Amino acid sequence: MKLKLQDTLKREKRDFVPRDPKRVTLYVCGPTVYNHAHIGNARPVVVFDVLFRLLREIYGVDHVVYARNITDVDDKINQKAMDEGVDISVITNRYADIYNADMAALGALRPTLEPRVTANMDAIVSQIGALINNGHAYAAEGHVLFDVASYKSYGSLSNRSLDDMIAGARVEVAPYKKNAQDFVLWKPSKEGEPRWDSPWGEGRPGWHIECSAMIEANLGLPIDIHGGGHDLIFPHHENEIAQGVCAQHGHKHEEDYARYWMHNGFLTMDAEKMSKSLGNVLLVHDLIQQYPGEVVRWALLSAHYRSPLNWTKDLLDQSRKELDYIYGVLLRNKNVPLKAHQMENPLEVLMDDLNTPLAKSKLFELAKNVEHFVNSEVKRTELAQEVAPVAASICMYSLRSLANVLGVLQQDPEDWFKGGADDDLSAKVEALLEARKTARAEKNWGEADRIRDELNALNVEVMDGPQGATWKIK
C-alpha cells in the first residue's frame, strides 16, 4: 500500500513519491524561542513526529532527513533580552532547551537537523541578493522587500488571487513599498537590537526569508514535504514559496521549492480559541506535571491531523483510561513473544494520510485479540491450542509495531502503572500486597480489607488478575 498525503497546494490526496528514496526530506516550521510552548504549538510537533517515524519505517532510518528550525531572531526575543539585560542567545538557548525537553516528554524524536536563524545569516543574505538579481525584490530606505507583483503564482497555496489582494489593500503601510502586499526581506535594526552586515546596511532579516534560506542551505531544493500549522498557510508559507521559487534561476514552479505541503488543523480550548486575553493558554511545561507525556500525546492524536481538535480535561482523562487499558493488556500478557507475519502490515492504517484515529482503533482491536487468543476458552481443540499462541504473538507484534510509529506505549507496563513511585513506596506497597495475599489465603477477610484500606490511603489501586495482584497509582 502506498503512502497517500493530502497536499494543501494541489488540494487533493496524492501518492507520496519522494524525489530520492535514499534521501527523503521533511521540513517543519519550529518554535520562536522566547517563552514556553503552549499545547497548540505541540500539535504539529506530534503530528509530524508520527510522519517522521512512518517515513523511517518505509525508507529506512538513515534515508530520512527531518529539519525543524529554531527562530532565534525576533522582536519578542529582543524585548525579553533587553528586559533581562542579557544577550539574545541567553534567552534563546534557555527556551530552546526547555522546548526540546518538553517535546521529548511528549515522545517526539529530535529532528535530524535544527537549523537556527543566527547560524544561517550568510545564506539569508545570499538568497535576498539572488531575489534582487532576478528582479523579484528591491531595496528601499534601508529595507529590502519582495515584489509580489513579480510572481504571478503568488496566492496559489492559500487560494487567493494576487490581483484581488493588491486591489483590496486599504492603505500603503509604508511609503517606500511598490504594493501594500510587498513584504520585508531585510530591515534596519532598532537601537539596542542585534544587527548583521549586509549590502543594504546593518539590520536583520524578515521572518519569511529565514525559512526559505534555511531550507535551501540545509536540505537543498526541492524538498519533499513541508509541514506546519494551518495558521501558517498565509502569509508565511505563501511567502516562502514565492521566495524559494524566485531565488532560483530557471525555476518558476511551486514544486521547485516543495513537492508536498501538509498542514495540521487548529486546536481550541473548550471550544474557544486559545488566547492570552481569555486566559486559556495552556503550557506544555505545566501540563506534563499533571499528566504523563504519553497521555498528552495520545490526546493530540485523537483527531485526524487536518481536523480541528477541541482540548478539554475530559479528553485527557479519557486518554489516560484508554492507555491504562492497553497497558493493562501488555502487563497481563508480558510473556507473549513477538512474531511478524508477512501478510500482516500493521502500518496500513497510517498510510492513508496519517489516519491516527483509525490507528488508535486498530491498537484496541489488536489488544483485545491478544487477550482473546491467550484466554484458555479459545483453546478447546488441539488445533486451537497450537494456533492461538501464534496468533497472539502476531497480534502482539503488530500492536507493538504500530505503537512505535505512533510514539505511544513506550514504557514498561509496570512502570506505567506505578506512575513514578519511588523505591520506598514501591517496597511498602509490594510488602502490603504480599501480606494481603497471605491473609486471603488464610481466609482472613478482615485483615485483607484492612490492608486494602491502607493501600487506598497510599493512593494505590489494586488490580486483581489471574496471574495475581498488580497495582497502580490512582
N, C-alpha and C positions, 0 to 999 in steps of 0.2 A: 504494500500500500504506500502510495506517495504522500509526502507531507504537503498539505494544502494550507495556504495562508491567505487571509483577507488583506488585499493590497489597497490601502487608502487611496493611492494615486489612480489606480485603474478601476477602483470601485467594484471589485469582483474578487471572488476567491480563486486563487491561481495555484497550480502545481509549483512547488518550490524547486527551482533548478539553479544551483549556485554557479557562479562564473567559473570557479575552480574547486572541484570537490575536495581537493587536498588542502585548500585554504579558504574556508568559509568565513566570511567576515560579518560581524554584527556590531553596530554602534547604537548606544542608548544615551540620551542626554542625562547627565548626572547632576549632583547637587551643587548649589551655590553655598559655600561653607562659611556661614556666619552665625548659625544658630542650630538648635536641634531639629531633626527631621520630624514632620508630622505623619500621621498614618496615611494620608493621601500621597505623600512622597514615597511611601513604601510600596504602594501597589505596583507601579512599573518595575520596581526592583525585583519583586517576587515573580511577576508575570514573565519578565524577560530572563530571569534565572531559570524558570522552567524551560523556556525555549533554548537557552544555552545548554542545559543538561540534555535536552532532547537531541539537539544538533550533535552533541558529543557522542551520544549513543549511535546516531545514524552514520556520522562521518569519521568518528574516532576522536579521542581526546586531543591528540596533537594536531588535528586538522581544523580546529575551530578557534578563531581569534575574536574575542569579545572585548570591545573597548567601551568604557563608561567614563566620561570626562569628569573632572573636578573644576568648577569655575571658582577661581581664587582671585579674581579682579571684579569688583562690583561696588556700587555706591554704598550698599549696606555694610559691606566688609570694611570699606574705607571709614565710614562713620563709627563703626564699633571700635576700630583700631584707634581712631582719634579720641574716642571717649575713654579708652583704657590707657592711652599714651604709649602704644606699642606699635611695632611694625605689623603690616598686614599679615605676614607669614605666621605670626604668633596666633592670630585669630584663625586663619585658615587651617593651620596644622592641628590646632586644638579640635576644631569641629569636624575636620576630615577624619580624624582618629575616632571621634565619638560616632560619626556616621557609619564608618566601617564596622565598628563594634556592634552597633545597634542592628545593622543589616545582617551581620553574621549571626546574631541571636535569632533572627528570622530564618536562618538556614540558607542564606544567599551565599553562593560561592563568590570569591573575589574574581573580578574580571581579569582577563589576560593582561590588559593594559588599562592604566588610569592616567591618561594624559592631563596635565594641568596647563591652564592658560599661560601662566608666567613662564613655563618651560618651553612654550611654543611661540614666543613673540616674534622670532625671526620668520617663522612660517606664516604668521598672520600678516606681517608687513609685506612679505613676498607676494601673498595672494592678493592683497589690496593693490599692489603695484601692477599685477597681471590684469586685474579688472580695469584699472585706468588705461593701461596699454591697449586693451581690447575694446575700449570705447564704451564700457559699461559703468564707469564710475568717474567722478570728477571731484577736484579739490576746491574748497571754498572757505575762506576765512579760518584757516587752521583745521577745518574739518575735511573729511573725505566721505562722500555719500554715494550710494548706489543709485543709478538712474533706472528706475523701474520701467520707464517707457522704452528702454533699450532692449528689454527682454520680453518678447511678445507672448511667451507662455506663462508669464507671471500670473499667479492665481489658480493654476491648474490643480494643485494639491488640495486647496481649500474650496475649489469650485467657485471661484469669484472672478468676475470679469475685470480685467485691468482698466478698460475704458470706464466702466461703472465706478470703480474705486477712485479713479482720478477725477471724474466728473462729480462724484459725491463728496469729495473732500471739502470741508466747510471753510477752512482758513489755511493760509500758509503759516505753519508753525515757526518757520524761520525764513528770513528774507533771502538767504543765500541758497535755498532749495529751488531746483527747477520745478519739481512737483511736490505737493504735500506728502505723497506716499513714499518719496525717496527716504531711505533710512541710512543711519550713520554706520560707517565702517571704521572711522578713526575720529577722535575728538580730543581737543586740548584738555589737559588735566587741570583741575581747580587747585587753588592754593592749598598746600599741605597734602595733596593726593599723590600717590605713586605715579611715576611717569617713565616712559620709554622713548628712546630716539626713533625718529622716522624721517623720511624725506619730506614730510609735511609738517614737521615740527614735533616737539616733545608732547606726548599725550598717551592715550591708552585706547584699546580697541572697543568697538561696539560689541554688543552681546552676540549678534547673529554670526559675525565673521569668525568668531572664536571656534565654533564647532566645525564650520566648513574647513577651516585651515587645519585643525587638529585631525580631522578625518583624512584629508589628503596626505598630511605629513606622516601619520601613524599607521594608516591602513591601506592607503592607495585607492585610486578611483577606477571603476565604480565599486562601491561596497555592495554586499549582497542584501543586507537588511538594515534599515534604520528604524529605530523604535523610540517611543516616548509616550507621554500622556496626551490625551485628546486636546487638552488646552494648548498644546504646543504647535498644533497644525498651522494656525495663523496667529501671529506673523512669523514665529521663529523658524519653523520648518519650511514654510513657503520661501522665506528669505534665504535659507540655507541652500535650497535647490537653485535659486537664481544665481547666487554667488558661485556655488560649486560648478555649475554648468558654464557660466560665462567666463570664469577664470581659466578654463581650458581652451587651448587653441584647437579649432576644428571640431569641437563637440558642442552640439546645440540641443540635445535631447535630455529629458529628465532622467532617463535610465543611465545616462553617462555619469550620474552622481550616485544614485542609489537605485538598485533594481527592484526592491520591495520596501513598502512603507507600512509599518504597523503602529497602531495607537490604542492604548487602553482607555476604558471609559472612566467617567468621573466617580468619585466617592463622596457620599453625603453622610452627615451625622444626624441620625434620627430624622431622615428625610429632609434635612436642611443643609444648605451649602456651608462648608466649613469656613469660618472667618473669625478673625480676632474680635471684630465688633460684636459678634454673637457670643463670644466666649466659649466656643465649642471646638477649639483647636486641640486635638489630642496628639501628644507627642509619643513617638515610638519608645523613646527613652523611659518614659513614665509607664507606658503600657506593659512593657516586658518585666516590670517589677511586680505586676499584678497577675499576669498570665504567662505560662510558658511560651517561648517564642514560636513553637510549633502550633500552638492554638491560634495565635495571631496569623501565622502563615496559612493555616487551614481555612480560617475565616476569609482571608483575602482571595483565596481560590474558590470560594463558594459560588461565585457568579462567573459567567463567561467573561473573559478579559475585556471584550468590547462592550459589555453591558454595564449600566450603572450599578454601583454597589452601595447599598444603604447599611451603614455601620451602626450597630446597636449593641448594647450589653447582652441582649438575648442571643444575638448571633455568636458572640464569644462564648457564652455559656453552652449553647448548643454544640459549638465546635469542640469544646472540651469533652462533652459527653460522647460525641462521635469518635474522637480519638481514644477515649477511655475504652470504648467498646472494642475497637480493633486492637489496641494494645493488650486488652484482656485476652483476645483470641491468641495473640502471639505469646503471651505469658503461659496460657494453658497448654499451648502446643509447641513449646520452645524446642522440643526434641525432634520435631518433624524436619527431616532433611530437605534440602532444595534440589529440585530436579527440573532441568529445562526440557522443553518439548518442541520439536521443530514445527509442529502445526499450531503452536500457541504463541501469538505475539501480543503480549500484554500492553504494548505501547500504541496499538492501533487506535485506541480511543482518543489519543492525543494528536494523532496525525491529521485529524480534521480541524485545523485551525485552533489547536490548543484547547480542546473542549474539557476543561478541568472539572466542571460539574459531572460530566459523564465519567471521567476518570475516577472521581471520588465514589460514584455509584458502583463502578467496577471493583474498587477496593472492598466495599461492603460485600458484594457478591462473592468475591474470592475468599474473604474471611469466613463467611457463612459456609462456603463449600469445604474449606479446611475442616471446620468443626463437624460438618456432616460426614465427611469421609473418615475422620478419626473416630467418630462415635461408633460404638460397638453395634448399634442397632442396624447398621448397613451391612454388617459382616455375617449375614445369616447363612451364606453359602460358602463353599470352599473357594469358588472363583472370586466372590466378593472380598474374601479375606486376603486374596493376593492383589486384587486390583485397587482396593480402597487406599492402602498406604501409598501406592504410586500416584494415584490421583491427588491425594492430599499433598504430596511433595511437589507435584506440578503446580497446584494452586498456590502453594506457599512461595514457590519460586516466582510465579507471576505477580503475586502480591508484593513481594519484596522488590522486584524489578520496577514495577510501576511506581511504588512508593519512593524509590530512589530518584526517579526522574521528577516526581512532584516535590521532592525535598522534604518528605514527611516520614514519620515512623523511624526516625534515625537514632532513637535512644534505645538502650536496653530496657525491656518492658518493666523489669523490677525497679530500675532507677526511675522510670517514668512515674510509677505509682507512689514511690517513696517521696517524690517531689522535693528532692534536695535535703531530706532529713539528714542530720549529722550522725556520726558514728554512735554517739551516746544514746540518742533517741532510737536509732535502729536496733541497737543491742537491747535496750529496755523493752521495745515492742516485741522483738523475737523471743525474749525470755517470757513475756506475758503470754504470747501465743502458745509456747510450749507448755506453760502451766495450765492454760485453758484446755489444751489437748488432753493433758493428763486428767483434769477434772471431768471432762466429758467422757473419757474412757471409763472412769470410776463412777459415772452417772451422778456426779456431784454437781447438779444443775445450779444450785445456789452459788457455789464458788465460780462456776463458769460464767454466770450472769454478772457476778461482781467484777470479774476480770474484764468482761466486755465493757462494763461501765467505766472502768479505769482506762481502757483503751479509748473510749469515747471522749474522756476528759483530756486525753492527749491529742484530740482531733484526728484520730485514726479510725478508719473504717475497715472492718474485717470482711474479706470476701472468701466464703467457704466454697470449695470445689471438690471434684472427685479425686484430685491429687493432693488435697489438703488445703489449709487456710493460707491465703496471702493477704496483704494489706496495702492500703494506700492512705496518703494524707488527704483529708477531705478538702 
